[in-house]
Amino acid sequence: MMRLLIGIAAGYVLGTRAGRARYEQISRATKAVATSPVTRKVLQASRQKLSDTLNTQPRLEPMKPIDEQTILVPQDQLKKK
């Protein structure tokens, strides 16, 4: 908690010394990065990876037929007798 307060205080002091012009420069740079197409692609890829990681559905393994007459059915679609 103390580290957080020290960080906030240091940021405030450095920010007030830099002045309004530096604030505007940092603000423009931040907006440019946030609206960049590269940033959007990275965010989309990371969101997709996170979504895949948190997916509750099991991944289906590719199945190969043993012969021409074999029918493959996923386990969850089999009727219980």
Phi and psi restraints in degrees (range 20) as a CNS / XPLOR table:
assign (resid 1 and name C) (resid 2 and name N)
       (resid 2 and name CA) (resid 2 and name C) 1.0 -66.4 20.0 2
assign (resid 2 and name N) (resid 2 and name CA)
       (resid 2 and name C) (resid 3 and name N) 1.0 -36.9 20.0 2
assign (resid 2 and name C) (resid 3 and name N)
       (resid 3 and name CA) (resid 3 and name C) 1.0 -63.0 20.0 2
assign (resid 3 and name N) (resid 3 and name CA)
       (resid 3 and name C) (resid 4 and name N) 1.0 -39.6 20.0 2
assign (resid 3 and name C) (resid 4 and name N)
       (resid 4 and name CA) (resid 4 and name C) 1.0 -62.4 20.0 2
assign (resid 4 and name N) (resid 4 and name CA)
       (resid 4 and name C) (resid 5 and name N) 1.0 -45.9 20.0 2
assign (resid 4 and name C) (resid 5 and name N)
       (resid 5 and name CA) (resid 5 and name C) 1.0 -64.2 20.0 2
assign (resid 5 and name N) (resid 5 and name CA)
       (resid 5 and name C) (resid 6 and name N) 1.0 -39.3 20.0 2
assign (resid 5 and name C) (resid 6 and name N)
       (resid 6 and name CA) (resid 6 and name C) 1.0 -65.1 20.0 2
assign (resid 6 and name N) (resid 6 and name CA)
       (resid 6 and name C) (resid 7 and name N) 1.0 -41.7 20.0 2
assign (resid 6 and name C) (resid 7 and name N)
       (resid 7 and name CA) (resid 7 and name C) 1.0 -62.6 20.0 2
assign (resid 7 and name N) (resid 7 and name CA)
       (resid 7 and name C) (resid 8 and name N) 1.0 -42.7 20.0 2
assign (resid 7 and name C) (resid 8 and name N)
       (resid 8 and name CA) (resid 8 and name C) 1.0 -64.7 20.0 2
assign (resid 8 and name N) (resid 8 and name CA)
       (resid 8 and name C) (resid 9 and name N) 1.0 -43.4 20.0 2
assign (resid 8 and name C) (resid 9 and name N)
       (resid 9 and name CA) (resid 9 and name C) 1.0 -63.7 20.0 2
assign (resid 9 and name N) (resid 9 and name CA)
       (resid 9 and name C) (resid 10 and name N) 1.0 -43.4 20.0 2
assign (resid 9 and name C) (resid 10 and name N)
       (resid 10 and name CA) (resid 10 and name C) 1.0 -64.7 20.0 2
assign (resid 10 and name N) (resid 10 and name CA)
       (resid 10 and name C) (resid 11 and name N) 1.0 -42.1 20.0 2
assign (resid 10 and name C) (resid 11 and name N)
       (resid 11 and name CA) (resid 11 and name C) 1.0 -62.1 20.0 2
assign (resid 11 and name N) (resid 11 and name CA)
       (resid 11 and name C) (resid 12 and name N) 1.0 -39.5 20.0 2
assign (resid 11 and name C) (resid 12 and name N)
       (resid 12 and name CA) (resid 12 and name C) 1.0 -65.1 20.0 2
assign (resid 12 and name N) (resid 12 and name CA)
       (resid 12 and name C) (resid 13 and name N) 1.0 -46.3 20.0 2
assign (resid 12 and name C) (resid 13 and name N)
       (resid 13 and name CA) (resid 13 and name C) 1.0 -63.9 20.0 2
assign (resid 13 and name N) (resid 13 and name CA)
       (resid 13 and name C) (resid 14 and name N) 1.0 -47.5 20.0 2
assign (resid 13 and name C) (resid 14 and name N)
       (resid 14 and name CA) (resid 14 and name C) 1.0 -64.9 20.0 2
assign (resid 14 and name N) (resid 14 and name CA)
       (resid 14 and name C) (resid 15 and name N) 1.0 -36.3 20.0 2
assign (resid 14 and name C) (resid 15 and name N)
       (resid 15 and name CA) (resid 15 and name C) 1.0 -67.1 20.0 2
assign (resid 15 and name N) (resid 15 and name CA)
       (resid 15 and name C) (resid 16 and name N) 1.0 -40.0 20.0 2
assign (resid 15 and name C) (resid 16 and name N)
       (resid 16 and name CA) (resid 16 and name C) 1.0 -71.5 20.0 2
assign (resid 16 and name N) (resid 16 and name CA)
       (resid 16 and name C) (resid 17 and name N) 1.0 -30.1 20.0 2
assign (resid 16 and name C) (resid 17 and name N)
       (resid 17 and name CA) (resid 17 and name C) 1.0 -74.3 20.0 2
assign (resid 17 and name N) (resid 17 and name CA)
       (resid 17 and name C) (resid 18 and name N) 1.0 -31.8 20.0 2
assign (resid 17 and name C) (resid 18 and name N)
       (resid 18 and name CA) (resid 18 and name C) 1.0 -69.1 20.0 2
assign (resid 18 and name N) (resid 18 and name CA)
       (resid 18 and name C) (resid 19 and name N) 1.0 -34.8 20.0 2
assign (resid 18 and name C) (resid 19 and name N)
       (resid 19 and name CA) (resid 19 and name C) 1.0 89.5 20.0 2
assign (resid 19 and name N) (resid 19 and name CA)
       (resid 19 and name C) (resid 20 and name N) 1.0 177.3 20.0 2
assign (resid 19 and name C) (resid 20 and name N)
       (resid 20 and name CA) (resid 20 and name C) 1.0 -67.2 20.0 2
assign (resid 20 and name N) (resid 20 and name CA)
       (resid 20 and name C) (resid 21 and name N) 1.0 -37.2 20.0 2
assign (resid 20 and name C) (resid 21 and name N)
       (resid 21 and name CA) (resid 21 and name C) 1.0 -62.5 20.0 2
assign (resid 21 and name N) (resid 21 and name CA)
       (resid 21 and name C) (resid 22 and name N) 1.0 -43.8 20.0 2
assign (resid 21 and name C) (resid 22 and name N)
       (resid 22 and name CA) (resid 22 and name C) 1.0 -66.6 20.0 2
assign (resid 22 and name N) (resid 22 and name CA)
       (resid 22 and name C) (resid 23 and name N) 1.0 -37.9 20.0 2
assign (resid 22 and name C) (resid 23 and name N)
       (resid 23 and name CA) (resid 23 and name C) 1.0 -59.9 20.0 2
assign (resid 23 and name N) (resid 23 and name CA)
       (resid 23 and name C) (resid 24 and name N) 1.0 -45.6 20.0 2
assign (resid 23 and name C) (resid 24 and name N)
       (resid 24 and name CA) (resid 24 and name C) 1.0 -63.2 20.0 2
assign (resid 24 and name N) (resid 24 and name CA)
       (resid 24 and name C) (resid 25 and name N) 1.0 -39.5 20.0 2
assign (resid 24 and name C) (resid 25 and name N)
       (resid 25 and name CA) (resid 25 and name C) 1.0 -63.0 20.0 2
assign (resid 25 and name N) (resid 25 and name CA)
       (resid 25 and name C) (resid 26 and name N) 1.0 -45.8 20.0 2
assign (resid 25 and name C) (resid 26 and name N)
       (resid 26 and name CA) (resid 26 and name C) 1.0 -64.9 20.0 2
assign (resid 26 and name N) (resid 26 and name CA)
       (resid 26 and name C) (resid 27 and name N) 1.0 -39.5 20.0 2
assign (resid 26 and name C) (resid 27 and name N)
       (resid 27 and name CA) (resid 27 and name C) 1.0 -63.1 20.0 2
assign (resid 27 and name N) (resid 27 and name CA)
       (resid 27 and name C) (resid 28 and name N) 1.0 -44.4 20.0 2
assign (resid 27 and name C) (resid 28 and name N)
       (resid 28 and name CA) (resid 28 and name C) 1.0 -63.0 20.0 2
assign (resid 28 and name N) (resid 28 and name CA)
       (resid 28 and name C) (resid 29 and name N) 1.0 -42.3 20.0 2
assign (resid 28 and name C) (resid 29 and name N)
       (resid 29 and name CA) (resid 29 and name C) 1.0 -64.6 20.0 2
assign (resid 29 and name N) (resid 29 and name CA)
       (resid 29 and name C) (resid 30 and name N) 1.0 -40.8 20.0 2
assign (resid 29 and name C) (resid 30 and name N)
       (resid 30 and name CA) (resid 30 and name C) 1.0 -64.0 20.0 2
assign (resid 30 and name N) (resid 30 and name CA)
       (resid 30 and name C) (resid 31 and name N) 1.0 -43.9 20.0 2
assign (resid 30 and name C) (resid 31 and name N)
       (resid 31 and name CA) (resid 31 and name C) 1.0 -64.6 20.0 2
assign (resid 31 and name N) (resid 31 and name CA)
       (resid 31 and name C) (resid 32 and name N) 1.0 -38.1 20.0 2
assign (resid 31 and name C) (resid 32 and name N)
       (resid 32 and name CA) (resid 32 and name C) 1.0 -64.2 20.0 2
assign (resid 32 and name N) (resid 32 and name CA)
       (resid 32 and name C) (resid 33 and name N) 1.0 -41.6 20.0 2
assign (resid 32 and name C) (resid 33 and name N)
       (resid 33 and name CA) (resid 33 and name C) 1.0 -68.9 20.0 2
assign (resid 33 and name N) (resid 33 and name CA)
       (resid 33 and name C) (resid 34 and name N) 1.0 -41.5 20.0 2
assign (resid 33 and name C) (resid 34 and name N)
       (resid 34 and name CA) (resid 34 and name C) 1.0 -66.9 20.0 2
assign (resid 34 and name N) (resid 34 and name CA)
       (resid 34 and name C) (resid 35 and name N) 1.0 -31.0 20.0 2
assign (resid 34 and name C) (resid 35 and name N)
       (resid 35 and name CA) (resid 35 and name C) 1.0 -97.2 20.0 2
assign (resid 35 and name N) (resid 35 and name CA)
       (resid 35 and name C) (resid 36 and name N) 1.0 3.8 20.0 2
assign (resid 35 and name C) (resid 36 and name N)
       (resid 36 and name CA) (resid 36 and name C) 1.0 -68.8 20.0 2
assign (resid 36 and name N) (resid 36 and name CA)
       (resid 36 and name C) (resid 37 and name N) 1.0 138.9 20.0 2
assign (resid 36 and name C) (resid 37 and name N)
       (resid 37 and name CA) (resid 37 and name C) 1.0 -61.8 20.0 2
assign (resid 37 and name N) (resid 37 and name CA)
       (resid 37 and name C) (resid 38 and name N) 1.0 -32.4 20.0 2
assign (resid 37 and name C) (resid 38 and name N)
       (resid 38 and name CA) (resid 38 and name C) 1.0 -64.9 20.0 2
assign (resid 38 and name N) (resid 38 and name CA)
       (resid 38 and name C) (resid 39 and name N) 1.0 -42.7 20.0 2
assign (resid 38 and name C) (resid 39 and name N)
       (resid 39 and name CA) (resid 39 and name C) 1.0 -62.3 20.0 2
assign (resid 39 and name N) (resid 39 and name CA)
       (resid 39 and name C) (resid 40 and name N) 1.0 -41.7 20.0 2
assign (resid 39 and name C) (resid 40 and name N)
       (resid 40 and name CA) (resid 40 and name C) 1.0 -62.1 20.0 2
assign (resid 40 and name N) (resid 40 and name CA)
       (resid 40 and name C) (resid 41 and name N) 1.0 -41.0 20.0 2
assign (resid 40 and name C) (resid 41 and name N)
       (resid 41 and name CA) (resid 41 and name C) 1.0 -65.0 20.0 2
assign (resid 41 and name N) (resid 41 and name CA)
       (resid 41 and name C) (resid 42 and name N) 1.0 -41.8 20.0 2
assign (resid 41 and name C) (resid 42 and name N)
       (resid 42 and name CA) (resid 42 and name C) 1.0 -64.4 20.0 2
assign (resid 42 and name N) (resid 42 and name CA)
       (resid 42 and name C) (resid 43 and name N) 1.0 -43.8 20.0 2
assign (resid 42 and name C) (resid 43 and name N)
       (resid 43 and name CA) (resid 43 and name C) 1.0 -62.8 20.0 2
assign (resid 43 and name N) (resid 43 and name CA)
       (resid 43 and name C) (resid 44 and name N) 1.0 -42.9 20.0 2
assign (resid 43 and name C) (resid 44 and name N)
       (resid 44 and name CA) (resid 44 and name C) 1.0 -63.3 20.0 2
assign (resid 44 and name N) (resid 44 and name CA)
       (resid 44 and name C) (resid 45 and name N) 1.0 -43.5 20.0 2
assign (resid 44 and name C) (resid 45 and name N)
       (resid 45 and name CA) (resid 45 and name C) 1.0 -64.7 20.0 2
assign (resid 45 and name N) (resid 45 and name CA)
       (resid 45 and name C) (resid 46 and name N) 1.0 -41.8 20.0 2
assign (resid 45 and name C) (resid 46 and name N)
       (resid 46 and name CA) (resid 46 and name C) 1.0 -69.0 20.0 2
assign (resid 46 and name N) (resid 46 and name CA)
       (resid 46 and name C) (resid 47 and name N) 1.0 -37.3 20.0 2
assign (resid 46 and name C) (resid 47 and name N)
       (resid 47 and name CA) (resid 47 and name C) 1.0 -64.6 20.0 2
assign (resid 47 and name N) (resid 47 and name CA)
       (resid 47 and name C) (resid 48 and name N) 1.0 -40.3 20.0 2
assign (resid 47 and name C) (resid 48 and name N)
       (resid 48 and name CA) (resid 48 and name C) 1.0 -64.9 20.0 2
assign (resid 48 and name N) (resid 48 and name CA)
       (resid 48 and name C) (resid 49 and name N) 1.0 -42.3 20.0 2
assign (resid 48 and name C) (resid 49 and name N)
       (resid 49 and name CA) (resid 49 and name C) 1.0 -64.1 20.0 2
assign (resid 49 and name N) (resid 49 and name CA)
       (resid 49 and name C) (resid 50 and name N) 1.0 -42.2 20.0 2
assign (resid 49 and name C) (resid 50 and name N)
       (resid 50 and name CA) (resid 50 and name C) 1.0 -63.5 20.0 2
assign (resid 50 and name N) (resid 50 and name CA)
       (resid 50 and name C) (resid 51 and name N) 1.0 -42.0 20.0 2
assign (resid 50 and name C) (resid 51 and name N)
       (resid 51 and name CA) (resid 51 and name C) 1.0 -61.9 20.0 2
assign (resid 51 and name N) (resid 51 and name CA)
       (resid 51 and name C) (resid 52 and name N) 1.0 -42.7 20.0 2
assign (resid 51 and name C) (resid 52 and name N)
       (resid 52 and name CA) (resid 52 and name C) 1.0 -64.7 20.0 2
assign (resid 52 and name N) (resid 52 and name CA)
       (resid 52 and name C) (resid 53 and name N) 1.0 -37.3 20.0 2
assign (resid 52 and name C) (resid 53 and name N)
       (resid 53 and name CA) (resid 53 and name C) 1.0 -67.8 20.0 2
assign (resid 53 and name N) (resid 53 and name CA)
       (resid 53 and name C) (resid 54 and name N) 1.0 -39.3 20.0 2
assign (resid 53 and name C) (resid 54 and name N)
       (resid 54 and name CA) (resid 54 and name C) 1.0 -88.8 20.0 2
assign (resid 54 and name N) (resid 54 and name CA)
       (resid 54 and name C) (resid 55 and name N) 1.0 0.1 20.0 2
assign (resid 54 and name C) (resid 55 and name N)
       (resid 55 and name CA) (resid 55 and name C) 1.0 -61.1 20.0 2
assign (resid 55 and name N) (resid 55 and name CA)
       (resid 55 and name C) (resid 56 and name N) 1.0 130.5 20.0 2
assign (resid 55 and name C) (resid 56 and name N)
       (resid 56 and name CA) (resid 56 and name C) 1.0 -87.3 20.0 2
assign (resid 56 and name N) (resid 56 and name CA)
       (resid 56 and name C) (resid 57 and name N) 1.0 -13.5 20.0 2
assign (resid 56 and name C) (resid 57 and name N)
       (resid 57 and name CA) (resid 57 and name C) 1.0 -79.0 20.0 2
assign (resid 57 and name N) (resid 57 and name CA)
       (resid 57 and name C) (resid 58 and name N) 1.0 134.6 20.0 2
assign (resid 57 and name C) (resid 58 and name N)
       (resid 58 and name CA) (resid 58 and name C) 1.0 -68.9 20.0 2
assign (resid 58 and name N) (resid 58 and name CA)
       (resid 58 and name C) (resid 59 and name N) 1.0 146.9 20.0 2
assign (resid 58 and name C) (resid 59 and name N)
       (resid 59 and name CA) (resid 59 and name C) 1.0 -76.4 20.0 2
assign (resid 59 and name N) (resid 59 and name CA)
       (resid 59 and name C) (resid 60 and name N) 1.0 135.9 20.0 2
assign (resid 59 and name C) (resid 60 and name N)
       (resid 60 and name CA) (resid 60 and name C) 1.0 -86.6 20.0 2
assign (resid 60 and name N) (resid 60 and name CA)
       (resid 60 and name C) (resid 61 and name N) 1.0 133.3 20.0 2
assign (resid 60 and name C) (resid 61 and name N)
       (resid 61 and name CA) (resid 61 and name C) 1.0 -85.0 20.0 2
assign (resid 61 and name N) (resid 61 and name CA)
       (resid 61 and name C) (resid 62 and name N) 1.0 142.2 20.0 2
assign (resid 61 and name C) (resid 62 and name N)
       (resid 62 and name CA) (resid 62 and name C) 1.0 -65.0 20.0 2
assign (resid 62 and name N) (resid 62 and name CA)
       (resid 62 and name C) (resid 63 and name N) 1.0 137.2 20.0 2
assign (resid 62 and name C) (resid 63 and name N)
       (resid 63 and name CA) (resid 63 and name C) 1.0 -112.0 20.0 2
assign (resid 63 and name N) (resid 63 and name CA)
       (resid 63 and name C) (resid 64 and name N) 1.0 143.4 20.0 2
assign (resid 63 and name C) (resid 64 and name N)
       (resid 64 and name CA) (resid 64 and name C) 1.0 -118.0 20.0 2
assign (resid 64 and name N) (resid 64 and name CA)
       (resid 64 and name C) (resid 65 and name N) 1.0 136.4 20.0 2
assign (resid 64 and name C) (resid 65 and name N)
       (resid 65 and name CA) (resid 65 and name C) 1.0 -70.0 20.0 2
assign (resid 65 and name N) (resid 65 and name CA)
       (resid 65 and name C) (resid 66 and name N) 1.0 144.8 20.0 2
assign (resid 65 and name C) (resid 66 and name N)
       (resid 66 and name CA) (resid 66 and name C) 1.0 -75.4 20.0 2
assign (resid 66 and name N) (resid 66 and name CA)
       (resid 66 and name C) (resid 67 and name N) 1.0 -43.4 20.0 2
assign (resid 66 and name C) (resid 67 and name N)
       (resid 67 and name CA) (resid 67 and name C) 1.0 -144.4 20.0 2
assign (resid 67 and name N) (resid 67 and name CA)
       (resid 67 and name C) (resid 68 and name N) 1.0 -174.3 20.0 2
assign (resid 67 and name C) (resid 68 and name N)
       (resid 68 and name CA) (resid 68 and name C) 1.0 -71.1 20.0 2
assign (resid 68 and name N) (resid 68 and name CA)
       (resid 68 and name C) (resid 69 and name N) 1.0 -21.6 20.0 2
assign (resid 68 and name C) (resid 69 and name N)
       (resid 69 and name CA) (resid 69 and name C) 1.0 -97.9 20.0 2
assign (resid 69 and name N) (resid 69 and name CA)
       (resid 69 and name C) (resid 70 and name N) 1.0 -4.4 20.0 2
assign (resid 69 and name C) (resid 70 and name N)
       (resid 70 and name CA) (resid 70 and name C) 1.0 -79.0 20.0 2
assign (resid 70 and name N) (resid 70 and name CA)
       (resid 70 and name C) (resid 71 and name N) 1.0 132.4 20.0 2
assign (resid 70 and name C) (resid 71 and name N)
       (resid 71 and name CA) (resid 71 and name C) 1.0 -109.1 20.0 2
assign (resid 71 and name N) (resid 71 and name CA)
       (resid 71 and name C) (resid 72 and name N) 1.0 130.3 20.0 2
assign (resid 71 and name C) (resid 72 and name N)
       (resid 72 and name CA) (resid 72 and name C) 1.0 -102.9 20.0 2
assign (resid 72 and name N) (resid 72 and name CA)
       (resid 72 and name C) (resid 73 and name N) 1.0 132.2 20.0 2
assign (resid 72 and name C) (resid 73 and name N)
       (resid 73 and name CA) (resid 73 and name C) 1.0 -132.0 20.0 2
assign (resid 73 and name N) (resid 73 and name CA)
       (resid 73 and name C) (resid 74 and name N) 1.0 132.5 20.0 2
assign (resid 73 and name C) (resid 74 and name N)
       (resid 74 and name CA) (resid 74 and name C) 1.0 -60.5 20.0 2
assign (resid 74 and name N) (resid 74 and name CA)
       (resid 74 and name C) (resid 75 and name N) 1.0 149.5 20.0 2
assign (resid 74 and name C) (resid 75 and name N)
       (resid 75 and name CA) (resid 75 and name C) 1.0 -58.1 20.0 2
assign (resid 75 and name N) (resid 75 and name CA)
       (resid 75 and name C) (resid 76 and name N) 1.0 -37.7 20.0 2
assign (resid 75 and name C) (resid 76 and name N)
       (resid 76 and name CA) (resid 76 and name C) 1.0 -73.1 20.0 2
assign (resid 76 and name N) (resid 76 and name CA)
       (resid 76 and name C) (resid 77 and name N) 1.0 -11.3 20.0 2
assign (resid 76 and name C) (resid 77 and name N)
       (resid 77 and name CA) (resid 77 and name C) 1.0 -98.2 20.0 2
assign (resid 77 and name N) (resid 77 and name CA)
       (resid 77 and name C) (resid 78 and name N) 1.0 -3.7 20.0 2
assign (resid 77 and name C) (resid 78 and name N)
       (resid 78 and name CA) (resid 78 and name C) 1.0 -71.5 20.0 2
assign (resid 78 and name N) (resid 78 and name CA)
       (resid 78 and name C) (resid 79 and name N) 1.0 138.1 20.0 2
assign (resid 78 and name C) (resid 79 and name N)
       (resid 79 and name CA) (resid 79 and name C) 1.0 -82.5 20.0 2
assign (resid 79 and name N) (resid 79 and name CA)
       (resid 79 and name C) (resid 80 and name N) 1.0 131.7 20.0 2
assign (resid 79 and name C) (resid 80 and name N)
       (resid 80 and name CA) (resid 80 and name C) 1.0 -80.1 20.0 2
assign (resid 80 and name N) (resid 80 and name CA)
       (resid 80 and name C) (resid 81 and name N) 1.0 133.8 20.0 2
